[in-house]
Amino acid sequence: MKPFAGTIGLAPAATGTHSIVPPRRVGGNLDIRDLSAGSTLYLPVEVIGGLFSIGDTHAAQGDGEVCGTAIESAMRVSVTLDLIKDTPLAMPRFSTPGPVTRHLDSAGYEVFTGIGPDLMTGARQAVEGAIEWLGKTRNMPAEQVYMLCSVCGDLRISEIVDAPNWVVSFYLPRVVFE
């Protein structure tokens, strides 16, 4: 388990009603599991008062949240808010209190890749490889496979230097089957 708040942010300056689902420069549905207890988040402020909100708490989720599934969990969250003036930010940034790689490494990984000129297509290919493999080797229904991938698998950009093709990898920890 690595608890964190999936949605965290401030109000955008644009008028009207805004969903928190698409992340934006003032935060929103960021779903970054490493933005957890002890982290410091910096957000651009676009409106007077900021209008901070936080929610969508997760007990665990893999990087990439491939199908909108995490282990949702009610929790109490304590935050300290500070206004840091004259520090323009283009996008959110954060710092962590320590290492972030303590994630299901004990038994190694099955890793699937997607390769091509489009990162989204590569991400889909990598996840599809994991889904196909899990369906065949673990005889799991598709719904369970998608949820498992979203909860504990990690989607990573592995390489973007060898144009025209990039490599995206999906890491599935073997420890979940022990």
C-alpha positions as CSV (number, residue, x, y, z in Angstrom):
1,M,0.0,0.0,0.0
2,K,1.1,3.5,-0.8
3,P,-1.7,5.9,0.0
4,F,-2.1,9.2,-1.8
5,A,-4.7,11.7,-3.0
6,G,-5.5,11.3,-6.7
7,T,-7.1,14.8,-7.1
8,I,-5.3,17.8,-5.7
9,G,-5.3,21.3,-7.0
10,L,-6.5,24.9,-7.3
11,A,-9.3,26.5,-9.3
12,P,-8.5,27.6,-12.9
13,A,-8.9,31.3,-13.9
14,A,-11.3,30.5,-16.8
15,T,-14.9,31.3,-15.9
16,G,-17.5,28.5,-15.8
17,T,-17.9,25.1,-14.3
18,H,-14.8,22.9,-14.5
19,S,-14.4,19.1,-14.0
20,I,-11.4,18.0,-11.9
21,V,-11.0,14.9,-14.1
22,P,-8.6,16.3,-16.7
23,P,-5.4,17.4,-15.1
24,R,-4.3,20.9,-15.9
25,R,-1.6,23.4,-14.9
26,V,-3.4,24.1,-11.6
27,G,-3.6,20.4,-10.7
28,G,-6.8,18.3,-10.7
29,N,-6.8,14.5,-11.3
30,L,-3.0,14.1,-11.2
31,D,-3.0,10.5,-10.0
32,I,0.7,10.5,-9.2
33,R,1.3,7.8,-6.6
34,D,4.7,9.4,-5.6
35,L,2.8,12.6,-4.6
36,S,2.2,11.1,-1.1
37,A,2.7,11.7,2.6
38,G,5.5,14.1,3.2
39,S,5.7,15.5,-0.3
40,T,5.6,19.2,-1.1
41,L,3.5,20.2,-4.1
42,Y,3.9,23.5,-5.9
43,L,0.9,24.7,-8.0
44,P,0.4,27.9,-10.0
45,V,-2.3,30.1,-8.5
46,E,-4.7,31.6,-11.0
47,V,-7.5,33.0,-8.7
48,I,-7.6,35.0,-5.5
49,G,-7.7,32.6,-2.6
50,G,-6.5,29.7,-4.7
51,L,-9.7,27.6,-3.9
52,F,-7.7,24.4,-2.9
53,S,-9.4,21.0,-3.2
54,I,-8.2,17.5,-2.5
55,G,-9.9,14.0,-2.8
56,D,-10.1,10.8,-4.7
57,T,-7.9,9.0,-2.2
58,H,-6.2,5.7,-3.2
59,A,-4.5,3.1,-1.0
60,A,-2.5,1.9,-4.1
61,Q,-2.2,2.4,-7.8
62,G,0.3,1.7,-10.5
63,D,2.1,4.4,-12.5
64,G,-0.1,5.1,-15.5
65,E,-3.4,4.0,-14.1
66,V,-4.1,2.2,-17.3
67,C,-7.9,1.7,-16.9
68,G,-9.0,4.2,-14.3
69,T,-8.8,1.6,-11.5
70,A,-7.0,2.0,-8.2
71,I,-7.6,0.7,-4.7
72,E,-10.0,3.5,-3.6
73,S,-9.9,4.2,0.1
74,A,-11.3,6.7,2.5
75,M,-8.7,8.5,4.5
76,R,-7.9,11.6,6.5
77,V,-5.6,14.0,4.9
78,S,-3.7,16.8,6.6
79,V,-2.1,19.6,4.5
80,T,-0.3,22.8,5.2
81,L,-0.9,25.6,2.6
82,D,1.6,28.3,2.0
83,L,1.5,31.1,-0.6
84,I,4.9,31.6,-2.2
85,K,4.8,34.9,-4.0
86,D,6.7,35.8,-7.2
87,T,7.4,32.2,-8.1
88,P,5.8,31.7,-11.5
89,L,5.2,28.1,-12.4
90,A,4.1,26.8,-15.8
91,M,3.0,23.4,-14.4
92,P,2.7,21.6,-11.1
93,R,5.9,20.3,-9.5
94,F,6.6,18.4,-6.3
95,S,9.4,17.1,-4.1
96,T,9.4,13.8,-2.2
97,P,10.7,13.2,1.3
98,G,12.6,10.1,0.3
99,P,13.0,7.2,-2.2
100,V,10.0,6.4,-4.4
101,T,11.1,3.1,-5.8
102,R,10.0,0.8,-2.9
103,H,7.3,-0.8,-5.0
104,L,6.8,-4.5,-5.3
105,D,10.3,-5.3,-6.5
106,S,11.0,-8.5,-4.5
107,A,10.2,-11.0,-7.2
108,G,11.1,-9.1,-10.3
109,Y,8.8,-8.1,-13.2
110,E,7.3,-9.3,-16.4
111,V,7.8,-6.3,-18.8
112,F,6.0,-5.7,-22.1
113,T,7.0,-3.0,-24.6
114,G,5.4,-0.9,-27.3
115,I,7.6,0.6,-29.9
116,G,6.8,3.2,-32.5
117,P,6.6,6.9,-33.4
118,D,3.6,7.7,-31.1
119,L,3.9,7.4,-27.3
120,M,0.2,6.7,-26.8
121,T,0.2,3.9,-29.3
122,G,3.3,2.5,-27.7
123,A,1.6,2.7,-24.3
124,R,-1.4,0.8,-25.6
125,Q,0.8,-1.8,-27.2
126,A,2.7,-2.4,-24.0
127,V,-0.4,-2.7,-21.9
128,E,-2.1,-4.9,-24.5
129,G,0.9,-7.3,-24.3
130,A,0.5,-7.6,-20.5
131,I,-3.3,-8.1,-20.8
132,E,-2.9,-10.8,-23.5
133,W,-0.1,-12.6,-21.4
134,L,-2.2,-12.4,-18.2
135,G,-5.3,-13.8,-20.0
136,K,-3.3,-16.7,-21.4
137,T,-1.0,-17.6,-18.5
138,R,-3.2,-16.8,-15.6
139,N,-6.6,-17.6,-17.1
140,M,-8.0,-14.4,-15.7
141,P,-11.2,-12.6,-17.1
142,A,-10.5,-9.4,-19.0
143,E,-12.1,-7.2,-16.3
144,Q,-9.8,-8.6,-13.6
145,V,-6.7,-8.3,-15.9
146,Y,-7.4,-4.6,-16.6
147,M,-8.0,-3.8,-12.9
148,L,-4.8,-5.7,-11.9
149,C,-2.8,-3.8,-14.5
150,S,-4.1,-0.5,-13.3
151,V,-3.6,-1.2,-9.6
152,C,0.0,-2.6,-9.6
153,G,1.6,-2.2,-13.1
154,D,3.8,0.6,-14.0
155,L,3.8,2.3,-17.4
156,R,7.1,4.0,-18.2
157,I,8.7,5.8,-21.0
158,S,11.9,3.8,-21.6
159,E,13.5,5.6,-24.5
160,I,12.8,8.7,-26.6
161,V,16.2,9.4,-28.1
162,D,16.2,7.1,-31.2
163,A,13.8,8.9,-33.6
164,P,11.6,8.1,-35.2
165,N,10.6,5.4,-32.7
166,W,10.2,5.5,-28.9
167,V,9.9,2.7,-26.4
168,V,7.2,2.5,-23.8
169,S,7.4,-0.4,-21.2
170,F,4.7,-1.8,-18.9
171,Y,6.2,-3.4,-15.7
172,L,4.0,-6.1,-14.1
173,P,5.4,-7.1,-10.6
174,R,5.5,-10.9,-10.2
175,V,5.1,-10.6,-6.4
176,V,1.3,-10.1,-6.9
177,F,1.1,-13.8,-7.8
178,E,3.0,-15.1,-4.8
